[in-house]
Amino acid sequence: MGWRVQLKYRRTVAALVLTSIAVAVPCAAWFFAGQRNIERQASAEEAGVFLEARKKGHILAERLEARLAALLQVENRRPFYHYQNLFHDPRGASAGAAVTQSPLAQGASDPLTEVHFQVDDEGKLTLPTLNEEFPELSLEGDHGERCALFAELSDIAAFCATGDGEGGETLDAMHRFATTAGSGRGHVESMSWQAWDQHLQASALYADLKYGSDKVDPTPVDGSTDSQTIQIVVSPFSWFTQPVGEQLNLVALRQVETPRGLWTQGFVVSLALVEQYLENSDYPVSFVPRVHSDPNRAKSYVSVPVDGTPWAVDLDVTANLQQALNQAASERQRFFGLFLLGALGAGLAGTLVVYIVFQSERLAHKRAQFAASAAHELRTPLAGLRLYSEMLAEGFGNPRQSQRYARRVANEAERLGRVVTNVLSFTRLERSAMTLRPEVGDLELAVREACKGLQPVLDESGAELVFEIEEDLPPVLFDRDAVVHIVHNLLDNAEKYTREVDGRRITLSLRSTGDGPTLEVADNGPGIPSRLRRKLFRPFERGEGGDDPEGLGLGLMLVRTLARAQGGDIRYSDGTEGGAVFTVTFARLPSAA
């Protein structure tokens, strides 16, 4: 069965395969090319976000580098004794005891500097802005805040004094700077031993001068009483990352080589003010150490090192990346929508092509069946005509049956005429050449005249034709030839499909109903199977059983066409006692409404 169907619709199968390939290959190529192009655009957008952020980061980093370099330049020129709250200025007094407060006592002159500090050779931490012996000399207004900061800087004091732990690396780096001070990287400050001693005892000297205290020890701290000049070697500042309290900070440190040993001086950079200085409307900016513990940070941050420091400018590109991802998703969604529309359109077009090929092949098959059926339908009456005409011409058979032979010749000629009429009507219908001329007339008379031509055939076949005609039927608008054609086809069908039934009976009814005048032909045959009812009025459609009577499959199609051409229609229903009932309606005349 499958092989027979395949041979029957081989052109449709070939069209289906070729159309599927013709649709699938371009659609697949379009899909993969579009996907690749979208991914390429998305990657380019993402790379563009990082590239633009890196450009902006380099600008900010260069600006901050210049700013920090200027800060270091100012601090490198600052004398080492400014880092002590009270000091003896060797340039301020020519003789006698004299101390003064550090210019840093009222806070840093640069807004980026949070605090200055000093760690002496004994590990003691002091701030220029904080004096524990004389609180009144501390920075006014935030004494408590400076004390808290003092406690946070104690860790720096510890490793600057001992070099333990992480501070050991910092101490080694400062030692390297100190050893290169003589090569021009640092500077040397000279003062007398007397000035040095006053510097070391500045707080006690301040108390004596102000309160008349006897705290000043007349013995020089370093055991020398002469006035020889000493040299203090000061290394340049360098940047380091050190913990201050609970966070890492950028700290500038330098070493001061004194007669008492190595001192460490430095200042802490205010990260809040640096980030405020770097504030940018395009990206959130942060100032962080170069080494991050979170490896995922690089996925959403652009880090640009600030030369000369172990820190970097970080730009958060999360929002920009999300915007690029949203745009890529929008492009992807737009492409998918366009692709689905295009693929659906191509699929529908391909389906339409296959359907047209299928219908063409199906129609061709039906036409072939029609040709075979037409040949058979024509050959049968022609054979009868030839047989009975030869019997009459040659005097064969029973001479007393000559009238019967002549009747058979007439019946076969009538049958041949119906076949030819159906074929001609179908060809005129296909060429749109069928024309009807409806006129008002007596439908009963036209129907009875149409039945006269088929009455002998029905009588000879043993089928009883029963009329049920309502009296006083109103006039009807119809085409006489079309009505004859309708009656012939309906009676011919009823005769064919009741041949295997005992007591064959065909009932023809004419009556007036609410739908208008109706012509009804009912038989007592097997009826129409439900699977065939939706195809009843299609051309070339016939029963598929092997015992079905021969025919062209055009009769009911022509009946419906002729009925609709006159303003009516035809419908099928099952009989109350079995069989098929075909009802043809005619248009109601306006005057009869």
Secondary structure by P-SEA (a helix, b strand, c coil): caaaaaaacaaaaaaaaaaaaaaaaaaaaaaaaaaaaaaaaaaaaaaaaaaaaaaaaaaaaaaaaaaaaaaaaaaaacccccccccccccccccccbbbbccccccccccccccccccccccbbbbbcccccccccccccccaaaaaaaaaaaaaaaaaaacccccaaaaaaaaaaaaaaccccccbbbbbcaaaaaaaaaaaaaaaaaaccccccccccccccccbbbbbbbbbbbbbbbbbccccccbbbbbbbbccccbbbbbccccaaaaaaaacccccbbbbbccccccccccccbbbbbcccccbbbbbbaaaaaaaaaaaaaaaaaaaaaaaaaaaaaaaaaaaaaaaaaaaaaaaaaaaaaaaaaaaaaaaaaaaaaaaaaaaaaaccccccaaaaaaaaaaaaaaaaaaaaaaaaaaaaaaaccbbbbbbbccaaaaaaaaaccaaaaaaaacbbbbbbcccccccccccaaaaaaaaaaaaaaaaaaacccccbbbbbbbbbccccbbbbbbbcccccccccccccccccccccccccccccccaaaaaaaaaaaaccbbbbbbcccbbbbbbbbbbbccccc
